[in-house]
């Protein structure tokens, strides 16, 4: 909750908002809500937003879902930022581990791109990673326009967790200790 509060408090500081969003995704992964890779897929974000629009009363959703809608739109902008030289049909061509090319869906390519930015933000600099070439091409294949509203993406999934407490409650139950 504090990370999401920070995103809203620092809405004009894009770098801080993005860093807090990555941290919020890390927390949500630990709570088994969603991880960054899955949460960054436009198809999933659209499904969750549609579910929330249906579940929440309209007067509530007008206020609460505005940042979530902006986050989904930010994913659309990210998808449109891939350069035509790497895009064919609905996929992005990126090097694989064997030196060939592999087609990734645009959803997955955006998720990989955001994961790469997250890792760079956290100072992960692996030496000769098996995906190093893929990551280099991925960075070059995008125009680099990352909308600030992408920082609101974890908010969408947090609202979804709150709207469905039955799912969330089971994740927070303490595990029973076995007695001998």
C-alpha positions in Angstrom: 0.0 0.0 0.0 2.8 2.4 0.8 4.4 1.9 -2.6 1.1 2.7 -4.3 0.7 5.7 -2.1 4.2 6.8 -3.2 3.3 6.4 -6.8 0.3 8.8 -6.4 2.3 11.2 -4.3 5.2 11.3 -6.8 3.0 11.4 -10.0 5.3 14.0 -11.6 8.5 12.2 -10.8 8.5 9.6 -13.5 11.6 7.8 -12.4 10.4 7.5 -8.8 7.0 6.4 -9.8 8.4 3.7 -12.1 10.8 2.4 -9.4 7.9 2.3 -6.8 5.8 0.4 -9.4 8.5 -2.2 -9.9 8.8 -2.5 -6.1 5.0 -2.8 -5.8 5.1 -5.7 -8.3 7.8 -7.4 -6.3 5.5 -7.2 -3.2 2.5 -8.5 -5.2 4.6 -11.4 -6.5 5.5 -12.3 -2.9 1.8 -12.2 -2.0 1.0 -14.4 -5.1 -1.2 -11.7 -6.6 0.7 -11.1 -9.9 4.3 -10.7 -11.0 5.7 -8.0 -13.3 5.9 -10.2 -16.4 2.3 -11.4 -16.2 1.0 -8.0 -15.0 2.6 -6.2 -17.9 0.6 -8.1 -20.5 -2.0 -5.9 -22.1 -4.5 -8.7 -22.6 -4.4 -9.5 -18.9 -4.6 -5.9 -17.8 -7.6 -5.3 -20.1 -9.4 -8.4 -18.6 -8.8 -7.3 -15.1 -10.0 -3.7 -15.9 -13.1 -5.1 -17.6 -13.8 -7.3 -14.5 -13.4 -4.3 -12.2 -15.6 -2.1 -14.3 -18.3 -4.8 -14.1 -17.8 -5.5 -10.4 -17.6 -1.9 -9.0 -20.6 0.5 -8.9 -20.3 3.1 -11.7 -20.1 6.0 -9.3 -17.2 4.3 -7.5 -15.4 3.1 -10.7 -15.4 6.6 -12.2 -13.0 7.7 -9.5 -11.1 4.5 -8.6 -10.5 3.2 -12.1 -9.2 6.4 -13.7 -5.5 5.6 -12.9 -6.1 1.9 -13.9 -7.4 3.0 -17.3 -4.4 5.2 -17.8 -2.1 2.3 -17.0 -3.8 0.1 -19.6 -3.5 2.9 -22.1 0.2 3.2 -21.2 0.6 -0.5 -22.1 -1.0 0.2 -25.5 1.5 3.0 -26.1 4.3 0.7 -25.1 3.1 -1.9 -27.6 3.0 0.7 -30.4 6.6 1.7 -29.7 8.3 -1.3 -31.3 10.1 -0.4 -34.5 8.6 -1.9 -37.7 11.9 -3.7 -38.6 11.4 -6.2 -35.8 7.6 -6.5 -35.9 5.7 -8.9 -38.2 2.1 -9.7 -37.7 1.4 -9.9 -34.0 4.9 -10.6 -33.0 8.4 -9.3 -32.3 11.4 -11.1 -33.7 14.2 -11.4 -31.1 17.3 -13.5 -30.8 17.0 -16.7 -28.8 19.6 -18.5 -26.7 20.8 -20.6 -29.7 21.6 -17.7 -31.9 18.5 -18.0 -34.0 15.4 -15.8 -33.9 12.2 -16.4 -31.9 8.8 -14.7 -32.3 7.5 -13.2 -29.1 3.9 -11.9 -28.9 3.8 -8.1 -28.5 2.3 -8.7 -25.0 5.3 -10.8 -24.0 7.8 -8.3 -25.6 6.4 -5.4 -23.5 6.6 -7.6 -20.4 10.2 -8.5 -21.2 11.0 -4.8 -21.9 9.5 -3.7 -18.5 11.3 -6.6 -16.8 14.6 -5.5 -18.4 14.0 -1.9 -17.2 13.1 -3.2 -13.7 16.3 -5.2 -13.5 18.4 -2.2 -14.7 16.7 -0.1 -12.1 17.6 -2.5 -9.4 21.2 -2.7 -10.6 21.1 -6.2 -11.9 24.0 -6.5 -14.3 24.6 -10.2 -15.0 27.9 -11.1 -16.7 27.3 -12.7 -20.0 23.7 -13.6 -19.4 22.2 -16.2 -21.8 19.6 -13.6 -22.8 22.1 -10.7 -23.2 21.7 -10.5 -27.0 17.9 -10.8 -26.8 17.9 -8.0 -24.2 20.2 -5.8 -26.3 18.0 -6.2 -29.4 14.9 -5.7 -27.3 16.2 -2.3 -26.1 17.1 -1.3 -29.7 13.8 -2.5 -31.1 11.7 -0.1 -29.0 11.5 3.7 -29.4 12.1 4.2 -25.7 8.8 6.1 -25.1 7.7 4.8 -21.7 4.5 6.6 -20.6 4.6 7.7 -17.0 1.2 6.1 -16.4 2.7 2.7 -16.6 3.5 3.3 -12.9 -0.2 2.9 -12.1 -0.2 -0.7 -13.4 0.3 -2.3 -9.9 -2.7 -0.2 -8.7 -4.9 -2.0 -11.2 -4.0 -5.4 -9.7 -4.2 -4.1 -6.1 -7.7 -2.9 -6.8 -8.5 -6.3 -8.2 -7.2 -8.0 -5.0 -9.3 -5.7 -2.9 -12.4 -6.3 -5.0 -12.0 -10.0 -4.6 -11.1 -10.5 -0.9 -11.9 -14.2 -1.0 -8.9 -14.8 -3.3 -6.6 -12.5 -1.3 -7.7 -13.8 2.1 -6.5 -17.3 1.3 -3.0 -16.0 0.6 -2.7 -14.2 3.9 -3.7 -17.1 6.2 -0.9 -18.2 8.4 0.3 -21.8 7.7 -0.5 -24.2 10.4 2.4 -25.6 12.3 2.6 -29.3 12.5 2.9 -30.7 16.0 4.6 -33.9 16.8 
